[in-house]
Amino acid sequence: MKVGVLALQGDVAEHLSAMRRAVRGRGEVVAVKKASQVKELSALVIPGGESTTIGKLMQKYGIDRAILSNPELAIFGTCAGAILLAKEIENYEQFSLRLMDIAVARNAFGRQRESFEVDLEIPQLGERPFHAVFIRAPIITRAGRGVEVLARVEDAIVLARQGRYLACAFHPELTRDARLHRYFLEEVAGLS
């Protein structure tokens, strides 16, 4: 198994570390900077960061085309990565892979100073709550057919799955808890 973390901008080092904890020596975790690397992957993380910048760099280096030409690739998008997975971005024109039937609203919880942390109930991860870190986070405003909502903050959808795609509005890589990364590998990507 080879798992990649898109390494163009954002929380790359944090996701590499979290994914290595989740993989537990059962595979290789690599930083992805070139389109040619995508075809070697079983799964890919698109990290948080600035979604417009990440999207432009994906297009510039052909990584978007490499991802779209690999329909078996499982993708975990966190924060900006969730935006880049969405079919629709509300009130904002920017690039998106349009792979998940979700609509997102950028910075829906407010600016940097409105960042917050909360414990989320995510039944797929067990009984213990998952400590979630929200930084200029989007929300999923619409979940289409075949999209499973996994977590909410009040009425706002913050974690959803559709087949081989997982969209997360928060930053699981900023905690020591690797359960969400393991869930992605084992349940979404089907890797063990």
N, C-alpha and C positions, 0 to 999 in steps of 0.2 A: 504494500500500500504506500502510495506517495500522496501527501497532502501538501497543498501550497497555500501560502498567505500572500496575497497581492501586495507587493512591496513598492508601491509608487508614492504613497503619502499616507499619513495617519498612524494608527496604533499597531504598527507592524511588529516591533520587538515584543510587545505585550502579547499579541496573538501567537507569535512563534513560540513563546514560552508556555502559554496556556495550552496550545495544541500539543506541544511535546509532552506536557504532563498528561494530557488525555490519551495520547497514542501509547504511552508507557512502553516504548521500545518495540512495538509491533509494526513499525513502519518508519518512513522517513518524512520529515517535515522540512519544507524548503521555502525560501523567499522567492517569489515569482516577480521577475522584472522584464521578461521577454515573452512574446507570443509563442515562441517555439517550446517553452516549458509547459504550456497548458496541456498539450496533447499527452504528456507523460503522467498527468494527475488523475487520481480517483476522486479527489475532493478539493475545493478551493474556498478559502475565507476571503471575503472582501471586507476590510476593516473599516472602522470609523475614521473620520478625518473630515475633509471638505469634499462633499460629493461632486461639486462642479469640477474641481481640480482633478479628482481621481478619474471622473468620466472623460475629461479632455485628454488625460494622459493615456487612458485605455485606448482611446481612438487613435491617438498619435502613434502609438507603438503596435497597433493591430491586435491588442489583447482582446478587445471586444469581439472581433471576428473569430479569434481562436476559441473563445468561450462559446459563442453561438454555433460554431461548427462541431461542438462536442456535447450533444444532447444528453449523454450519460453522466456528465459531470455534476456532482452534487455541489451546491453552493450555499454557504452560510454568510449572509450579509448582516453586519452589525452597524447600526446607526447610519452612517453614510452608505454603507453597503446595502442596507435595506432599501434606501432610496434608489440605488442603482439597480436593484432587482425589480422594482415596481413597474407595472404597466402604465400607471398614471401618477404624476406628481402635481399636486394641487397648486394652482396660482403661481407656477414657476416653470419657465422653459429651460430645460437642460437635457442632456443625454441620459438615457436609461437603457438597460439591457431588455426591459419589458418582458421578463421571464415569469414573474409571479402575477397572478390576477388580484393585485391589491392596488389601492390608491394610498398615497402617503402625503402628509403635510409636513414640510420641513420646519425645524425649530419650533414645533408645536407647543412645547412646554416652556418656551421663552428663551431668552439669551443666556450667555455664560453664567451670569450671576444668579439665574434661576435654576441652576443645576441642583440636583438632589439625589438622595439615595433612599431606597425603600426595599423592604422584604416582600418578595412576590411568591404567591402560591402557584407552583407549576407542577401539577399532578404527575406529569411524565417524568419528573426528576425525583419523585418520592415525597415523603411527608415534610421533610425539612425545607423551610422557605429558602428561596434563592435571593441573596443580597444583590440588588441591581443598582448600577450607577448610571444616572441619566445626565448627559452633558449636551446641551443644545439639541435635545433629542427630537426626532420626528415621531409622529404617531401614524398608525395605520387607520385610515378613516373609512376604508371599505375593504371587505374581504369577499372576494367573488366565489363562484362555485368551485368546490374542491379545495378551498383554503380552510385549514383547521386553526382556529384561534386557540393559542396555548396559554396566554397570560394577558391580563389587563391591569391598568392603573385606573381605578374608578371605572369609567366607561370607555376609556381609551385603550385600543388594542396595541400592545407593545411587543408581542411575540406571536408569530404565525408560521405555519408550515403548509407547503403545497408540494406534494411529491418529494422530489429531490432538492427542494429549496427551503431554506429556513431564514426568515427575516426577523431581526431583533432590533428594537429601538434603543436599547441600552448597551452598556459596555461590559460584557461578562469577562473580558480579558483583564479588567482592572481589579479583579478579585482573585483569591487563591483557589476558588471553587471551580473545578474543571468539569462539573456535571453537565453543563450545557454543551460544552465542546464534545464531551463523550457521547451525549445524546445525538448530536449532529453526526458524529462518525458512525455510531452503531445503528441508530434508528433511521436517520435520514439518508445517509450515504450507504448504509448496509455493509459497512466494513467492520471486521472484528479482529 
